[in-house]
Amino acid sequence: MKKLLKYLIIIFVVLNLLIVVSGKSWMYKAVSVTYLKGHTSSYIDDFIHFPADKIDTANHQKWAIANDYNKAKLPEFIKPINKELGTVAYLVIKNDSIIFEQYWNGYSADSASNSFSMAKSWISTLVGVAIKEGKIESVDQKVCNFLPEFCEGDNSKITIKHLLTMSSGLDWDEDYHDPLGQTAEAYFAPNLKDQMLGLKAIETPGKIFKYHSSCTQLLAFIVEAATGKSVSEYASNKLWKPMGAKHPALWNTDKKGGDEKAFCCINSNARDFARLGKLYMHKGNWGGNQILDSLYVKDATSVADLVDENGNINTNYGYQFWMTNYKNMHIYYARGLWGQYVICIPEKDMIVVRLGQNYGKYLEDGHHEDFYQFIDVALEMYP
């Protein structure tokens, strides 16, 4: 027993030394937030364990409520799926009015949760706002114009459009299962800027679609350089306040007073997340205020002309928005880890928001099985 204890202590000491020597001390944060809290990865309410900047709001603009609000019932087929995947919010908006909403597991219309990569669509929107304001010339402007670290070698060829369409060619591995990987470091470590500005292009920019969280983070740094505002402040002034969000949102940062984790981590509620869908469904216009140029909206929600790593033509990604052709309808959406969705169905004048703890099976077309199921629910209730 004493020998075993001795060996365990030695292993413990060696592991800690390796962590310190490798410079990956952020792993202590990762362990404390996940394993010590009973989780094996990130989760929708882990935002309370990270510092954050506030996205302030102003005058609340209430959603209209449909006359037949919540009169329809959820189809039976979705009930076991909701239970298995831990759905916490399901919201349907039709003709700009809330027609159905339901919450589970102690969540409500006012509960905040992590949007994960839905934040990417918000960053794309901020880029569009900055272009409309003339802070950025166009999507074809070089990253080098804003980030001097990208003025050498193949990095100098990277444009804003390459970042928007995930075709930067940068040396990034988007692996959510590697506890020592780049994505984990970006999520838990306090050095986002150093990590991102040290990346190098290893493939020709603008050719191959590879989903990289680094692309979004670099877009955030560009927005900040172009506007002189943090992305939280810019989002508050240009989106959250004009669109009348009810609650201030929290945008997690890499450290107190540090940089927002722009590739993820806007924490808000289903009703306020849905405002992004309404903005795009109205081609960038909100109550007569043209927040985004309609051409940018069209480009953002259209498939980018790229191929993937296997040479297949890209059919499902634009400017940080996912899309599909389903039941002869062009559908685009913001998507976050574990099944956070803001789904826009223009042909039905419908927005569907789903927030939850897990997603369904990953399909060959690049979408998740539950994504289609949550669309089917809304279409069955409101054909």
C-alpha positions as CSV (number, residue, x, y, z in Angstrom):
1,M,0.0,0.0,0.0
2,K,2.9,2.4,0.9
3,K,4.6,1.5,-2.4
4,L,1.4,2.3,-4.4
5,L,1.0,5.6,-2.6
6,K,4.6,6.4,-3.3
7,Y,4.1,5.7,-7.0
8,L,0.9,7.7,-7.2
9,I,2.7,10.7,-5.6
10,I,5.6,10.4,-8.1
11,I,3.1,10.2,-11.0
12,F,1.2,13.2,-9.7
13,V,4.4,15.3,-9.3
14,V,5.7,14.3,-12.8
15,L,2.4,15.2,-14.4
16,N,2.4,18.6,-12.8
17,L,6.0,19.2,-13.8
18,L,5.1,18.3,-17.4
19,I,2.2,20.7,-17.4
20,V,4.3,23.5,-16.0
21,V,7.2,22.9,-18.3
22,S,5.0,22.6,-21.4
23,G,3.4,26.0,-20.6
24,K,-0.1,24.4,-20.5
25,S,-1.0,25.5,-17.0
26,W,-4.4,26.4,-18.3
27,M,-5.2,22.7,-18.0
28,Y,-5.7,23.3,-14.3
29,K,-8.6,25.6,-15.2
30,A,-9.9,23.0,-17.7
31,V,-10.0,20.3,-15.1
32,S,-11.6,22.5,-12.4
33,V,-14.4,23.6,-14.8
34,T,-15.1,20.2,-16.3
35,Y,-14.1,17.1,-14.5
36,L,-14.3,18.6,-11.0
37,K,-17.8,19.7,-11.8
38,G,-18.9,16.3,-13.1
39,H,-18.5,17.0,-16.8
40,T,-16.1,15.7,-19.4
41,S,-16.3,18.7,-21.8
42,S,-17.8,22.2,-22.0
43,Y,-21.5,22.6,-21.1
44,I,-24.2,25.3,-21.6
45,D,-23.9,26.9,-18.2
46,D,-20.2,26.8,-17.8
47,F,-20.0,30.5,-18.5
48,I,-20.2,31.3,-14.8
49,H,-16.7,30.0,-14.3
50,F,-15.1,32.5,-16.7
51,P,-14.6,36.3,-16.6
52,A,-16.9,38.2,-19.0
53,D,-17.6,41.5,-20.6
54,K,-21.2,42.7,-20.7
55,I,-23.1,43.4,-23.9
56,D,-25.4,46.2,-22.6
57,T,-28.9,46.8,-23.7
58,A,-31.2,49.9,-23.7
59,N,-34.9,50.1,-24.4
60,H,-36.5,46.6,-24.5
61,Q,-38.5,45.9,-27.6
62,K,-41.0,43.2,-26.7
63,W,-41.6,40.4,-29.2
64,A,-45.2,40.3,-30.6
65,I,-47.2,37.3,-29.4
66,A,-49.3,35.5,-31.9
67,N,-53.0,35.1,-31.3
68,D,-52.7,31.3,-31.3
69,Y,-49.6,31.3,-29.0
70,N,-48.8,27.9,-27.6
71,K,-52.1,26.4,-28.9
72,A,-50.2,23.8,-30.9
73,K,-48.7,20.8,-29.2
74,L,-45.2,19.3,-29.7
75,P,-45.4,16.2,-31.9
76,E,-44.9,13.0,-30.0
77,F,-41.8,12.0,-32.0
78,I,-39.7,14.9,-30.6
79,K,-40.4,14.3,-26.9
80,P,-38.0,11.4,-26.4
81,I,-35.4,13.3,-28.5
82,N,-35.8,16.4,-26.3
83,K,-35.3,14.2,-23.2
84,E,-32.3,12.3,-24.6
85,L,-30.5,15.4,-25.9
86,G,-31.4,17.7,-22.9
87,T,-33.3,20.4,-24.8
88,V,-33.8,23.4,-22.5
89,A,-35.5,25.8,-24.9
90,Y,-37.5,25.6,-28.1
91,L,-38.9,28.7,-29.6
92,V,-40.8,29.3,-32.9
93,I,-41.4,32.7,-34.3
94,K,-43.6,33.2,-37.4
95,N,-44.4,36.5,-39.1
96,D,-42.3,38.2,-36.4
97,S,-44.5,36.9,-33.6
98,I,-43.7,34.3,-31.0
99,I,-46.1,31.5,-31.8
100,F,-44.7,28.7,-29.6
101,E,-42.1,28.3,-26.8
102,Q,-41.3,25.8,-24.2
103,Y,-38.6,25.4,-21.6
104,W,-37.3,22.4,-19.6
105,N,-34.9,21.6,-16.8
106,G,-35.4,24.8,-14.8
107,Y,-34.7,27.1,-17.8
108,S,-37.1,29.9,-18.8
109,A,-37.4,32.7,-21.3
110,D,-35.0,34.7,-19.2
111,S,-32.4,32.0,-18.6
112,A,-28.9,32.6,-20.0
113,S,-26.8,29.8,-21.5
114,N,-23.7,29.5,-23.7
115,S,-24.3,29.9,-27.4
116,F,-20.9,28.4,-28.3
117,S,-20.2,28.8,-32.0
118,M,-23.5,30.7,-32.7
119,A,-21.2,33.6,-31.6
120,K,-19.5,33.2,-35.0
121,S,-22.6,34.4,-36.8
122,W,-22.7,37.5,-34.5
123,I,-19.1,38.2,-35.4
124,S,-19.8,38.0,-39.1
125,T,-22.7,40.4,-38.5
126,L,-20.3,42.9,-36.8
127,V,-18.0,42.6,-39.8
128,G,-20.9,43.5,-42.0
129,V,-21.8,46.5,-39.8
130,A,-18.2,47.7,-39.9
131,I,-18.3,47.5,-43.7
132,K,-21.5,49.4,-43.9
133,E,-20.0,52.1,-41.7
134,G,-16.9,52.3,-43.8
135,K,-14.6,51.1,-41.0
136,I,-13.7,48.2,-43.2
137,E,-13.5,48.7,-47.0
138,S,-14.8,45.3,-48.1
139,V,-14.5,41.6,-47.5
140,D,-11.6,41.6,-49.9
141,Q,-9.5,43.8,-47.7
142,K,-6.3,42.1,-46.5
143,V,-6.1,41.0,-42.8
144,C,-2.6,42.6,-42.9
145,N,-4.2,46.0,-43.0
146,F,-5.5,45.5,-39.5
147,L,-3.1,43.0,-38.0
148,P,0.6,43.7,-38.8
149,E,1.5,40.2,-37.7
150,F,-0.2,39.0,-40.9
151,C,2.0,41.0,-43.2
152,E,4.6,38.4,-43.9
153,G,4.7,35.2,-46.1
154,D,1.5,33.5,-47.1
155,N,-0.3,35.2,-44.2
156,S,-0.2,38.4,-46.2
157,K,-2.5,36.8,-48.8
158,I,-5.3,36.2,-46.3
159,T,-8.4,38.4,-46.7
160,I,-11.4,39.1,-44.5
161,K,-13.5,37.0,-46.9
162,H,-11.1,34.0,-46.4
163,L,-11.7,34.3,-42.6
164,L,-15.5,34.6,-43.1
165,T,-15.7,31.6,-45.3
166,M,-13.3,29.4,-43.2
167,S,-10.8,29.2,-46.0
168,S,-7.8,30.9,-44.4
169,G,-5.3,28.0,-44.8
170,L,-4.0,28.6,-41.3
171,D,-2.4,25.9,-39.2
172,W,-5.3,25.1,-36.9
173,D,-6.9,21.8,-35.9
174,E,-10.5,22.1,-34.8
175,D,-10.6,19.1,-32.4
176,Y,-13.1,19.2,-29.5
177,H,-11.8,15.9,-28.1
178,D,-8.1,16.7,-27.7
179,P,-7.7,18.1,-24.1
180,L,-4.2,19.4,-25.1
181,G,-5.3,20.8,-28.5
182,Q,-5.6,24.3,-29.9
183,T,-9.3,24.5,-29.4
184,A,-9.1,23.6,-25.8
185,E,-6.3,26.1,-25.3
186,A,-8.4,28.8,-26.9
187,Y,-11.3,28.0,-24.6
188,F,-9.4,27.7,-21.3
189,A,-6.1,29.6,-21.6
190,P,-5.6,33.3,-20.9
191,N,-3.6,34.1,-24.0
192,L,-5.9,34.3,-27.0
193,K,-4.1,37.1,-28.8
194,D,-0.7,35.4,-28.6
195,Q,-2.1,32.1,-29.7
196,M,-4.0,33.5,-32.7
197,L,-1.4,36.0,-34.0
198,G,1.2,33.3,-34.0
199,L,-0.7,31.2,-36.6
200,K,0.8,30.6,-40.0
201,A,-0.8,29.8,-43.4
202,I,0.1,26.3,-44.5
203,E,-2.3,26.1,-47.4
204,T,-3.2,28.6,-50.2
205,P,-5.9,30.9,-48.7
206,G,-9.3,31.0,-50.4
207,K,-9.3,27.5,-51.8
208,I,-10.3,24.9,-49.2
209,F,-13.1,25.1,-46.6
210,K,-11.8,24.0,-43.2
211,Y,-13.8,25.0,-40.1
212,H,-11.5,26.9,-37.9
213,S,-12.4,28.8,-34.7
214,S,-9.2,30.8,-35.2
215,C,-10.8,32.5,-38.3
216,T,-13.6,34.0,-36.2
217,Q,-11.2,35.1,-33.4
218,L,-9.1,36.9,-35.9
219,L,-12.2,38.6,-37.4
220,A,-12.9,39.9,-33.9
221,F,-9.4,41.4,-33.6
222,I,-10.0,43.0,-37.0
223,V,-13.3,44.5,-35.9
224,E,-11.6,45.9,-32.8
225,A,-8.8,47.4,-34.8
226,A,-11.1,48.9,-37.4
227,T,-13.6,50.4,-34.9
228,G,-11.5,51.1,-31.9
229,K,-14.1,49.3,-29.8
230,S,-14.1,45.9,-28.1
231,V,-16.5,43.5,-29.8
232,S,-18.7,43.5,-26.7
233,E,-19.0,47.3,-26.9
234,Y,-19.5,47.3,-30.6
235,A,-22.2,44.6,-30.4
236,S,-24.0,46.5,-27.7
237,N,-24.0,49.8,-29.7
238,K,-24.8,48.3,-33.1
239,L,-26.9,45.2,-32.4
240,W,-28.1,44.6,-28.8
241,K,-29.4,48.1,-28.2
242,P,-30.9,48.9,-31.6
243,M,-32.6,45.4,-31.7
244,G,-34.1,46.0,-28.2
245,A,-32.7,42.9,-26.4
246,K,-34.3,42.4,-23.1
247,H,-31.3,41.3,-21.1
248,P,-27.6,42.3,-21.2
249,A,-25.6,39.4,-22.5
250,L,-22.2,38.2,-21.2
251,W,-19.3,37.6,-23.5
252,N,-16.7,35.4,-21.9
253,T,-13.1,36.6,-22.0
254,D,-9.8,34.7,-21.8
255,K,-8.9,36.6,-18.6
256,K,-10.3,39.4,-16.5
257,G,-10.0,42.6,-18.7
258,G,-8.8,40.4,-21.6
259,D,-10.1,39.5,-25.0
260,E,-13.5,38.1,-25.8
261,K,-13.7,34.5,-26.9
262,A,-15.2,35.6,-30.1
263,F,-15.4,32.1,-31.6
264,C,-17.8,31.1,-28.9
265,C,-19.3,32.2,-25.6
266,I,-22.0,34.8,-26.0
267,N,-24.3,33.9,-23.1
268,S,-28.0,34.9,-23.5
269,N,-31.5,33.5,-23.8
270,A,-33.6,32.1,-26.6
271,R,-35.7,35.2,-27.2
272,D,-32.7,37.5,-27.5
273,F,-30.7,35.1,-29.6
274,A,-33.7,35.0,-32.0
275,R,-33.2,38.7,-32.8
276,L,-30.3,37.8,-35.0
277,G,-32.6,35.6,-37.1
278,K,-35.1,38.4,-37.4
279,L,-32.4,40.9,-38.6
280,Y,-31.4,38.5,-41.4
281,M,-34.9,37.6,-42.3
282,H,-35.5,41.3,-42.9
283,K,-32.4,41.6,-45.0
284,G,-30.5,43.6,-42.4
285,N,-33.3,46.0,-41.6
286,W,-34.6,46.5,-38.1
287,G,-37.7,48.6,-37.7
288,G,-36.6,50.9,-40.5
289,N,-33.0,51.0,-39.4
290,Q,-30.7,49.4,-42.0
291,I,-28.2,47.8,-39.7
292,L,-26.6,45.6,-42.4
293,D,-26.4,46.1,-46.1
294,S,-28.8,43.7,-47.8
295,L,-26.1,42.5,-50.2
296,Y,-24.0,41.5,-47.2
297,V,-26.9,39.5,-45.8
298,K,-27.3,37.8,-49.2
299,D,-23.6,36.9,-49.4
300,A,-23.5,35.8,-45.7
301,T,-26.4,33.4,-46.2
302,S,-25.2,32.0,-49.6
303,V,-22.8,29.1,-50.1
304,A,-19.2,30.1,-50.6
305,D,-17.5,28.9,-53.8
306,L,-15.0,26.4,-52.1
307,V,-14.2,22.8,-51.9
308,D,-13.5,20.8,-48.7
309,E,-10.5,18.7,-47.8
310,N,-11.8,15.8,-49.9
311,G,-12.4,17.9,-53.0
312,N,-16.1,18.0,-52.5
313,I,-17.9,21.2,-53.4
314,N,-19.0,23.2,-50.3
315,T,-22.8,23.2,-50.1
316,N,-23.4,24.3,-46.5
317,Y,-21.3,27.3,-45.4
318,G,-21.3,31.1,-46.1
319,Y,-20.0,33.9,-44.0
320,Q,-20.0,32.1,-40.6
321,F,-23.6,30.8,-41.3
322,W,-24.5,27.2,-42.0
323,M,-27.2,26.4,-44.7
324,T,-29.0,23.6,-46.4
325,N,-31.6,23.0,-49.0
326,Y,-34.3,21.1,-47.2
327,K,-37.8,20.2,-48.5
328,N,-37.0,22.6,-51.4
329,M,-36.4,25.5,-49.1
330,H,-33.2,27.5,-48.6
331,I,-32.5,27.4,-44.8
332,Y,-29.7,29.1,-43.1
333,Y,-28.7,29.1,-39.4
334,A,-26.3,29.9,-36.6
335,R,-25.0,26.8,-35.0
336,G,-23.2,26.2,-31.7
337,L,-21.7,23.2,-30.0
338,W,-24.1,20.7,-28.4
339,G,-27.0,21.8,-30.6
340,Q,-27.6,25.6,-30.1
341,Y,-29.5,26.7,-33.2
342,V,-31.1,29.9,-34.6
343,I,-32.7,28.6,-37.8
344,C,-34.1,30.9,-40.5
345,I,-36.7,29.5,-42.9
346,P,-37.5,32.5,-45.2
347,E,-40.1,30.6,-47.3
348,K,-42.2,30.1,-44.1
349,D,-41.3,33.5,-42.5
350,M,-40.2,31.4,-39.6
351,I,-37.4,31.4,-37.0
352,V,-36.7,28.4,-34.9
353,V,-34.4,28.5,-31.8
354,R,-33.3,25.4,-30.0
355,L,-30.9,25.4,-27.0
356,G,-29.8,22.3,-25.2
357,Q,-27.1,20.1,-23.7
358,N,-26.4,17.8,-26.6
359,Y,-27.0,17.3,-30.3
360,G,-27.9,14.3,-32.5
361,K,-25.9,12.2,-34.9
362,Y,-23.5,14.0,-37.2
363,L,-24.6,13.4,-40.8
364,E,-22.6,13.2,-44.0
365,D,-24.0,16.5,-45.3
366,G,-22.3,18.3,-42.4
367,H,-25.4,18.9,-40.4
368,H,-26.8,17.1,-37.3
369,E,-29.8,14.8,-37.3
370,D,-31.6,16.8,-34.6
371,F,-31.2,20.0,-36.7
372,Y,-33.6,18.5,-39.2
373,Q,-35.9,17.1,-36.5
374,F,-36.3,20.5,-34.9
375,I,-37.2,22.0,-38.3
376,D,-39.8,19.1,-38.8
377,V,-41.4,19.9,-35.4
378,A,-42.0,23.5,-36.4
379,L,-43.3,22.6,-39.9
380,E,-45.6,20.0,-38.5
381,M,-47.1,22.4,-35.9
382,Y,-47.3,25.3,-38.4
383,P,-47.3,24.0,-42.0
